[in-house]
Structures are given as structure tokens and as C-alpha cells.
Amino acid sequence: MPAPAIVAFLSDIGIPVRTGPVSGPTAVPGIAIADGGLVLGPAASIHDGDLLHEAGHLALLAPTQRAAAGGLLPGDLGAGFELGAICWSVAAAWHIGLDLAVVFHPDGYRGDSAWLVETYEGGTHPGLPLLEWAGLTWAPGHEPPGEQPFPAMRQWLRTTEPMDGGAR
């Protein structure tokens, strides 16, 4: 099972996590999106970083989309938000006090785990524009007086609905 600190953090910010059966296609083995939260297969071997990553996808969804989310997210909400979910999971890991090797474990990220750790720790933050667009953080140099930029978060979950009813 994932680290209790991760489950507590996700619960505290409003992403429910529960154990239950995981069936059907999933983006990450052993973790399903259901009813706007995350379901962990009881016998699954789950990487802590994968739990944060899937939570990042939920965090970027508009509130009504998040509440209804289940199964595989459609392309514009799933793969379309991939870099944002990665960047969100980095901010969450740092907030909890985890090493980025937890997020970018060797079994994921198509062999680019070490490169991603180096990239984020080096100050380049792929996906940050998506977090800023969603109102979750400020890019360095964009923060108003008195606010902190990424990796500090203004809020952990998107609160705005799309104006046109689409994915944004």
C-alpha cells in the first residue's frame, strides 16, 4: 500500500482514496479513477509516485469533471494534461517531503525517470503552464507581490469550470 503520508495528503486536499476492486482498463496498474477519487486494488503493488500522478490528473479537472471522473480519462483530459499531472505530482512530492525518485520511479516514464528528476531539480518544470492556467500556482516571475511561485501551490485542486463546456 502507498505511504500513509500520501493518502493523508490526498484526503486532506479533497481527493478521496479507498481500497477496492480495480477492473477494466486503467492508466496505471492497480489504480482506478472512480467517482472523482482513486481506488487502489487491494493486492496491487502500487508505486507511491503513480498515486500522486493519477491524483494530478484529477486535480487539473474542473470540479464537475472531477466529480464525474471514472475509468480512463478521455484524451483531452488524460493525455492532454499529462505534463501538468507530472508537474503537479512533483509539487505534491516536495510538499510532503518526498524525494523525486519516488515520483519518477524506474518502472515508469518510459526510461526517462533520471532525466525527469534532473530536469525538475535543475529548475526546469515541464507542465507548469498547465498548472498556472488552471489557477493552481504561479510560474516564477509571474507571482503577484506576497505570493510564492511554483513549487508553492495557490491551491491543490482546480476550482474553475470551463467557460465553453469543453475540456478546458
N, C-alpha and C positions, 0 to 999 in steps of 0.2 A: 504494500500500500504506500501511497505517497507520504511525503513528510507532513506531519501534523501542522507545521507552521504554514505550509502552502494551503492546505484545506481550510485552516482557520482564516488566513488572509482572504481567500476567495469568498468564504461565507460572510466575512465582515464587510466586504465591498458589495455584496449582493448577488454573487454567482453561487447558486446552490450546488453542492457536491454531495452525491449519495452513491452508495453501492447498490448494484442491481444487475440483472441480466443485460448483456450487451449483445444484440443481434442485428443482423442486416449490415450493410456496408458502413464503415466508419473511416474517417480520415486518418486516425491513429489507432492501432490495435489496442483493444481493451478500454477505450474511452469513447462514449457516445454522447452526442448532444441531444437532450430531450427536455421539453418543457422549459426552455430557456436556461437550463443548467447543464451540469456534467454528470454522467453516470459512469461509474467505474466498475468494470467487470470484477466480480469477487475473486476470481482465480487468476486474473490477468497480471502479468509482470509489466508494470507501468513506470515509465521514466518520469520523474518529477517535472522535468522541463517540458515534456509533452502535455502535461496537465496545464501548466502555465500557458503554453502556446495555444491550446484549444480555448482556454479562458480568454486569451487575447482576441480571438475571433469573435467571441460573444461580446466582449467589451466594446468592440467597434460597431456593433449593430445598433440601429435605432431602437429605442425601448420597445416599440410594438413588434419589431422584427425579432428582438432578443427573446421576448416572452413567448413567441410562437416558434422559435427555432427548434428543429429536431432533425435527426438524421444528418445526411450530408448537406452542407450549405450549398446553395446554387453558386455557380461560377463567379458572379459579380460580388457575392457576399463571402465566398470562401476563398478561392484562389485570387480574386481581385483584391482582397485585404491581406494577403499572405505576408507581405513585408511589414505592414502595420502590426499584425499579430506577433511577428517576431520581435519588433521593436518594443511593443507593449510587454512582452514576456521578459525582455531584458530589464526594463524599468521595474517590473514586479520583483524579479530576482534580486536586483540591487536593493530595493526597498526592504525585502525580507532579510537581506544579508547573505544571499547565496552567491557562490562563485558562478561565473558564466558557463563553466564546464558542465554545470547541472542543466542549464537550458540547452546548450549545444553539445549534447552527449554524442559519443562516437557512433551510435547506431542510427543517427538521424542526419538530416540536412545534406543528403547525397554526398557525403565525404567532405563537406565544407565546414565542419564544426570548428576546427582550429582556426581557419580563416575568419569565420564569423566572430569568434572570441577576440581575435586580434583586431578586427575591424571596429567592433564596438568599444573595446577597451582603449583603442587608439583615438577615439573621438569622432569617428565617422558612424552615423546612425541611419542606415537604410531603413526606410519605413517611417521616419519621423514626420515627414509631411502629412501622412495619413492621420497620425495621432493629433497633429496640430489642427488639421482640417476638421476632425471630429470633436475638437474643443477639449481634448484631454490634457494637453501640455503646450508649452511654448518651445519653439526652436531657439537655441542660443542666439541672442541678439534680437529676438522678436518679443521678448517678455516685457510687459509694461513695468514701470517703477514699482518696486516692492514685491514683485513676483519672481519666482525661481524658474529657470528653464529646465528642459529635459536633462537629467532623468527624473527630476521632480515632476509630479503629476498634479495638475489642477483638480482633476477628478479621475476616477478609475473607470467609470462607465459612461458611455455616450448618453447624453440626455436629450438630444435634439432629434426630431423626426425629419425625414426627407420632405422637402417642400413640394416636390413633384410626384411623390408617391413611389419613386424608384428606389434603387439600391442606396443612393446617397442619403 
